[in-house]
Amino acid sequence: MVIALLLTLSAAAEPPRGSAPAAGETASNVFLEGEPVRIAWPKEAPASAATAWRVLDDGGAAVAEGAPSGPAARREPLDAGPLGIGWYRVEFLDERGGCAGWTTAAVLAKLKAPVPDDSPVCLDAAIAWFARGNPPAQERYARLAELAGVAWTRDRLSWRDIEPGKGDFTKGPTTYDTAADAQAAHGLDVLQVFHDTPVWAAAVTKSTARFPHDLRDAYRFCKAMGARFAGRVRAWEPWNEANIESFGGHTAAEMCSFQKAAYLGIKAGDPAAIVGWNAYAGVPTPLHTKTVIANEAWPYFDTYNIHTYDRPDTYAENWAPAREAACGKPLWITESDRGMKYDSPGPWYELPRHGEILKAHFMAQSYASSIFAGAARHFHFILGHYTEDWNKVQFGLLRLNFTPRPAYAALAAIGRFLAGARPLGRQRIAPDGLVYAFRAKPDGVEQDVLVAWAEKPVEWPDRGKTSAAWALPAGVAPVAVYDYLGRSLGAAAPTTLGSAPIFVLLPRGAAEKLALEVPPAAAALRPGEPTPVVLQVDIPRDGGKKIEVVPWAGEYDHVVAVEKDIELRIFAYNFGPAAASGTVAVEHAPAGWSLTPRTWSAKLDSLDRLQLDLRVRRPKGAAGDKTADTWIVLRGDFGPAGRPVLAFRLAAFPGEGYEG
């Protein structure tokens, strides 16, 4: 998902960590349970026209009301009284009782224990970009993420900003440095991603949206960034959604070669860094998985990262190829949402009132379904106010002025109750009920936690209309039950499930009495070590054509002419500290194809690149053939420097041999 909107926001200094936020705009109207709820008059409400105010809960019921105090030009913050945990809409009424303006507020539970390091509840925040060059606003975003109880935040970095000229690195502190500092100060682990190439490194490809032509440029940049942010950025994604057109439309084979160079660079700069797969977008496919495995790419990622914007009911089935591609490594979902269209004009682009409640329901549905489907970390997209104009979708958990949408309060409940969660299983309640069971640490106490709701596999207009009867097995007694915003429902589980998820806390081990479907199994951990020698195929950009086989999947093929000589360039790189010598040979080619030569000798000093010319001539093949062999595999033998592999496809049309 592209972040094209760069916000410059002003903010006052934040209170010390752990204290209650101050009232009003500075604190985004996010309060901690038990603290005074004093809401500043929003700049957008015409103070002179309002004669009364009222506070509505998520169901639209009035829970507090009063009259403004102070002169119209300088209204005093309103005292909403002892509001409990939840989300609230604050309306300012004119003399006829109409709404002259409104804002929002949330009351969150105080975290009683530190967020576990292994908690899967994470958040895409993009703080360096949303608050570009604005450290106070970065601090504000980081505090709001901390209050929600997330373990990790995802940020953004621009290569062209940091290295505008080759080897010319911008001295700190940049917006990326101050954002990393702010997140670290609030106890947040940072996943950093970049997805642009500077003009100087894109001189051959002519596109800054694509990988650099020379992978040594990527290696050097990644090494420098690993060293620069060591201790402040724990994990890296070297590129974002490279498989879709917006971020280059790369083939899976190109992604594998780039991943190897970036991994080696980041690890050279910070050996302790976690390096994720350059995140895949769209429905995972068997072809992408086959390419990852054929290129033996698994030693070059510590986590396998994907994005999803599907409904939660699709996760477990759709992610099967991703679990296989992970090769036994943790699966990270580093962007996730189901976009909802806004229904008001800019700059606010508000969600429909009923819709924003459905989005809050969606939050626990998404996190629970994701963790069950194999996610070790799940990052919801996105914290700040962010829209995409082309499809009129609002994604932000916060409004334009930092005040919370209901989904933000829902995230805080998830951060609390699914802290450190690991999946135990799933129970289906006919016809549309779902119960997900976890071992987690709500409020720092290890317990079994059920997340339960009822919903049909439908889109937004038809959601929120389903219910299902439900009962816990005999002998299973809840410790406590909470609703989707974290409000206590007592100690008795409801007998009817609806779209709004509930959290049922049980004694440790009690969930074993439920008839649970076990979570999908992860792939076996594949052995292997990265090699410093990396192979890359260079095919002109106009040869990349989109494959239209799996709906909502981003895939590209190298499409070449048939019955003609095709001149390819293969590059061999040595990213190791010592020289490497060896051979590269054709390990596999389809029957009837001509490849010349079939063996090359290579001597590579440290950070050398050697061009190996390859001429390919392939037959026409059968029209529409999805089973044809289109794979070329090259294998290197560099003795102690390892046996690198490069596997790529040359198709006569997009999708040829897709199932081969």
ChimeraX attribute file (.defattr): number of C-alpha atoms within 10 A of each C-alpha:
attribute: neighborCount
match mode: 1-to-1
recipient: residues
	/A:1	17
	/A:2	10
	/A:3	13
	/A:4	11
	/A:5	12
	/A:6	14
	/A:7	19
	/A:8	13
	/A:9	17
	/A:10	15
	/A:11	18
	/A:12	12
	/A:13	13
	/A:14	16
	/A:15	14
	/A:16	10
	/A:17	13
	/A:18	13
	/A:19	12
	/A:20	17
	/A:21	22
	/A:22	20
	/A:23	20
	/A:24	20
	/A:25	18
	/A:26	21
	/A:27	24
	/A:28	26
	/A:29	24
	/A:30	28
	/A:31	29
	/A:32	21
	/A:33	18
	/A:34	15
	/A:35	16
	/A:36	17
	/A:37	26
	/A:38	19
	/A:39	24
	/A:40	20
	/A:41	23
	/A:42	19
	/A:43	12
	/A:44	11
	/A:45	17
	/A:46	17
	/A:47	21
	/A:48	13
	/A:49	15
	/A:50	22
	/A:51	18
	/A:52	19
	/A:53	22
	/A:54	21
	/A:55	23
	/A:56	17
	/A:57	18
	/A:58	16
	/A:59	11
	/A:60	11
	/A:61	12
	/A:62	14
	/A:63	13
	/A:64	16
	/A:65	18
	/A:66	14
	/A:67	12
	/A:68	20
	/A:69	13
	/A:70	9
	/A:71	10
	/A:72	14
	/A:73	9
	/A:74	11
	/A:75	15
	/A:76	15
	/A:77	17
	/A:78	20
	/A:79	16
	/A:80	18
	/A:81	13
	/A:82	14
	/A:83	21
	/A:84	19
	/A:85	21
	/A:86	24
	/A:87	27
	/A:88	27
	/A:89	21
	/A:90	24
	/A:91	21
	/A:92	27
	/A:93	23
	/A:94	18
	/A:95	11
	/A:96	9
	/A:97	12
	/A:98	12
	/A:99	18
	/A:100	21
	/A:101	20
	/A:102	19
	/A:103	24
	/A:104	24
	/A:105	26
	/A:106	28
	/A:107	24
	/A:108	26
	/A:109	23
	/A:110	20
	/A:111	19
	/A:112	11
	/A:113	14
	/A:114	12
	/A:115	24
	/A:116	17
	/A:117	13
	/A:118	14
	/A:119	22
	/A:120	27
	/A:121	32
	/A:122	29
	/A:123	28
	/A:124	24
	/A:125	27
	/A:126	27
	/A:127	32
	/A:128	28
	/A:129	23
	/A:130	25
	/A:131	24
	/A:132	20
	/A:133	20
	/A:134	20
	/A:135	24
	/A:136	19
	/A:137	27
	/A:138	28
	/A:139	25
	/A:140	25
	/A:141	26
	/A:142	25
	/A:143	24
	/A:144	22
	/A:145	26
	/A:146	24
	/A:147	24
	/A:148	24
	/A:149	29
	/A:150	29
	/A:151	26
	/A:152	29
	/A:153	26
	/A:154	29
	/A:155	24
	/A:156	22
	/A:157	19
	/A:158	17
	/A:159	19
	/A:160	20
	/A:161	16
	/A:162	19
	/A:163	19
	/A:164	17
	/A:165	14
	/A:166	14
	/A:167	12
	/A:168	9
	/A:169	16
	/A:170	13
	/A:171	9
	/A:172	11
	/A:173	11
	/A:174	16
	/A:175	20
	/A:176	26
	/A:177	19
	/A:178	21
	/A:179	31
	/A:180	26
	/A:181	22
	/A:182	24
	/A:183	27
	/A:184	16
	/A:185	16
	/A:186	18
	/A:187	18
	/A:188	27
	/A:189	22
	/A:190	26
	/A:191	27
	/A:192	24
	/A:193	22
	/A:194	17
	/A:195	23
	/A:196	23
	/A:197	25
	/A:198	23
	/A:199	18
	/A:200	16
	/A:201	24
	/A:202	19
	/A:203	14
	/A:204	12
	/A:205	16
	/A:206	14
	/A:207	18
	/A:208	19
	/A:209	20
	/A:210	22
	/A:211	26
	/A:212	23
	/A:213	19
	/A:214	19
	/A:215	25
	/A:216	21
	/A:217	22
	/A:218	25
	/A:219	25
	/A:220	22
	/A:221	21
	/A:222	25
	/A:223	22
	/A:224	20
	/A:225	20
	/A:226	25
	/A:227	18
	/A:228	15
	/A:229	19
	/A:230	17
	/A:231	16
	/A:232	20
	/A:233	26
	/A:234	19
	/A:235	24
	/A:236	28
	/A:237	26
	/A:238	27
	/A:239	25
	/A:240	26
	/A:241	25
	/A:242	26
	/A:243	25
	/A:244	20
	/A:245	15
	/A:246	13
	/A:247	19
	/A:248	19
	/A:249	24
	/A:250	24
	/A:251	23
	/A:252	27
	/A:253	24
	/A:254	21
	/A:255	26
	/A:256	28
	/A:257	22
	/A:258	25
	/A:259	27
	/A:260	29
	/A:261	28
	/A:262	30
	/A:263	28
	/A:264	26
	/A:265	26
	/A:266	28
	/A:267	19
	/A:268	20
	/A:269	21
	/A:270	22
	/A:271	15
	/A:272	14
	/A:273	22
	/A:274	18
	/A:275	26
	/A:276	28
	/A:277	28
	/A:278	28
	/A:279	23
	/A:280	27
	/A:281	23
	/A:282	20
	/A:283	22
	/A:284	24
	/A:285	20
	/A:286	16
	/A:287	18
	/A:288	23
	/A:289	20
	/A:290	16
	/A:291	23
	/A:292	22
	/A:293	18
	/A:294	18
	/A:295	23
	/A:296	21
	/A:297	26
	/A:298	27
	/A:299	16
	/A:300	23
	/A:301	25
	/A:302	20
	/A:303	26
	/A:304	27
	/A:305	28
	/A:306	26
	/A:307	24
	/A:308	25
	/A:309	18
	/A:310	18
	/A:311	19
	/A:312	22
	/A:313	17
	/A:314	15
	/A:315	21
	/A:316	18
	/A:317	10
	/A:318	17
	/A:319	22
	/A:320	20
	/A:321	18
	/A:322	24
	/A:323	25
	/A:324	22
	/A:325	26
	/A:326	27
	/A:327	25
	/A:328	19
	/A:329	22
	/A:330	21
	/A:331	28
	/A:332	25
	/A:333	26
	/A:334	28
	/A:335	22
	/A:336	25
	/A:337	20
	/A:338	19
	/A:339	20
	/A:340	20
	/A:341	19
	/A:342	22
	/A:343	16
	/A:344	12
	/A:345	8
	/A:346	10
	/A:347	9
	/A:348	16
	/A:349	20
	/A:350	22
	/A:351	21
	/A:352	14
	/A:353	12
	/A:354	11
	/A:355	19
	/A:356	19
	/A:357	20
	/A:358	20
	/A:359	26
	/A:360	22
	/A:361	26
	/A:362	26
	/A:363	27
	/A:364	28
	/A:365	26
	/A:366	21
	/A:367	27
	/A:368	30
	/A:369	24
	/A:370	26
	/A:371	27
	/A:372	24
	/A:373	25
	/A:374	25
	/A:375	29
	/A:376	22
	/A:377	24
	/A:378	29
	/A:379	25
	/A:380	29
	/A:381	26
	/A:382	24
	/A:383	27
	/A:384	24
	/A:385	24
	/A:386	24
	/A:387	24
	/A:388	17
	/A:389	11
	/A:390	6
	/A:391	11
	/A:392	15
	/A:393	19
	/A:394	22
	/A:395	24
	/A:396	24
	/A:397	27
	/A:398	23
	/A:399	22
	/A:400	18
	/A:401	19
	/A:402	25
	/A:403	23
	/A:404	27
	/A:405	26
	/A:406	28
	/A:407	25
	/A:408	27
	/A:409	30
	/A:410	28
	/A:411	29
	/A:412	29
	/A:413	28
	/A:414	25
	/A:415	28
	/A:416	27
	/A:417	29
	/A:418	30
	/A:419	29
	/A:420	23
	/A:421	27
	/A:422	23
	/A:423	24
	/A:424	21
	/A:425	22
	/A:426	23
	/A:427	16
	/A:428	15
	/A:429	17
	/A:430	11
	/A:431	13
	/A:432	18
	/A:433	22
	/A:434	25
	/A:435	25
	/A:436	25
	/A:437	31
	/A:438	25
	/A:439	24
	/A:440	25
	/A:441	23
	/A:442	24
	/A:443	19
	/A:444	17
	/A:445	14
	/A:446	17
	/A:447	22
	/A:448	28
	/A:449	32
	/A:450	28
	/A:451	26
	/A:452	28
	/A:453	27
	/A:454	28
	/A:455	24
	/A:456	16
	/A:457	13
	/A:458	11
	/A:459	11
	/A:460	16
	/A:461	9
	/A:462	11
	/A:463	18
	/A:464	20
	/A:465	11
	/A:466	16
	/A:467	18
	/A:468	18
	/A:469	15
	/A:470	19
	/A:471	12
	/A:472	15
	/A:473	12
	/A:474	8
	/A:475	8
	/A:476	15
	/A:477	16
	/A:478	19
	/A:479	16
	/A:480	17
	/A:481	21
	/A:482	21
	/A:483	20
	/A:484	29
	/A:485	30
	/A:486	24
	/A:487	17
	/A:488	15
	/A:489	15
	/A:490	13
	/A:491	15
	/A:492	14
	/A:493	21
	/A:494	16
	/A:495	10
	/A:496	13
	/A:497	24
	/A:498	21
	/A:499	23
	/A:500	23
	/A:501	27
	/A:502	27
	/A:503	29
	/A:504	25
	/A:505	29
	/A:506	22
	/A:507	17
	/A:508	15
	/A:509	11
	/A:510	17
	/A:511	24
	/A:512	13
	/A:513	12
	/A:514	16
	/A:515	12
	/A:516	16
	/A:517	13
	/A:518	13
	/A:519	17
	/A:520	16
	/A:521	12
	/A:522	20
	/A:523	17
	/A:524	12
	/A:525	13
	/A:526	14
	/A:527	9
	/A:528	11
	/A:529	12
	/A:530	19
	/A:531	20
	/A:532	23
	/A:533	27
	/A:534	26
	/A:535	28
	/A:536	28
	/A:537	19
	/A:538	14
	/A:539	18
	/A:540	14
	/A:541	15
	/A:542	9
	/A:543	15
	/A:544	19
	/A:545	20
	/A:546	22
	/A:547	18
	/A:548	13
	/A:549	14
	/A:550	15
	/A:551	10
	/A:552	13
	/A:553	19
	/A:554	26
	/A:555	30
	/A:556	23
	/A:557	25
	/A:558	25
	/A:559	21
	/A:560	24
	/A:561	16
	/A:562	17
	/A:563	13
	/A:564	13
	/A:565	15
	/A:566	16
	/A:567	14
	/A:568	16
	/A:569	17
	/A:570	18
	/A:571	17
	/A:572	22
	/A:573	26
	/A:574	25
	/A:575	27
	/A:576	19
	/A:577	10
	/A:578	12
	/A:579	14
	/A:580	23
	/A:581	17
	/A:582	17
	/A:583	15
	/A:584	22
	/A:585	16
	/A:586	18
	/A:587	15
	/A:588	13
	/A:589	18
	/A:590	15
	/A:591	10
	/A:592	9
	/A:593	13
	/A:594	15
	/A:595	18
	/A:596	12
	/A:597	13
	/A:598	15
	/A:599	17
	/A:600	14
	/A:601	13
	/A:602	19
	/A:603	16
	/A:604	20
	/A:605	16
	/A:606	15
	/A:607	18
	/A:608	16
	/A:609	21
	/A:610	16
	/A:611	16
	/A:612	19
	/A:613	13
	/A:614	18
	/A:615	15
	/A:616	20
	/A:617	18
	/A:618	22
	/A:619	15
	/A:620	12
	/A:621	16
	/A:622	11
	/A:623	9
	/A:624	14
	/A:625	16
	/A:626	16
	/A:627	13
	/A:628	16
	/A:629	19
	/A:630	21
	/A:631	17
	/A:632	18
	/A:633	17
	/A:634	21
	/A:635	19
	/A:636	26
	/A:637	19
	/A:638	21
	/A:639	11
	/A:640	11
	/A:641	19
	/A:642	17
	/A:643	18
	/A:644	21
	/A:645	24
	/A:646	26
	/A:647	26
	/A:648	22
	/A:649	23
	/A:650	22
	/A:651	26
	/A:652	23
	/A:653	19
	/A:654	22
	/A:655	25
	/A:656	24
	/A:657	21
	/A:658	20
	/A:659	12
	/A:660	12
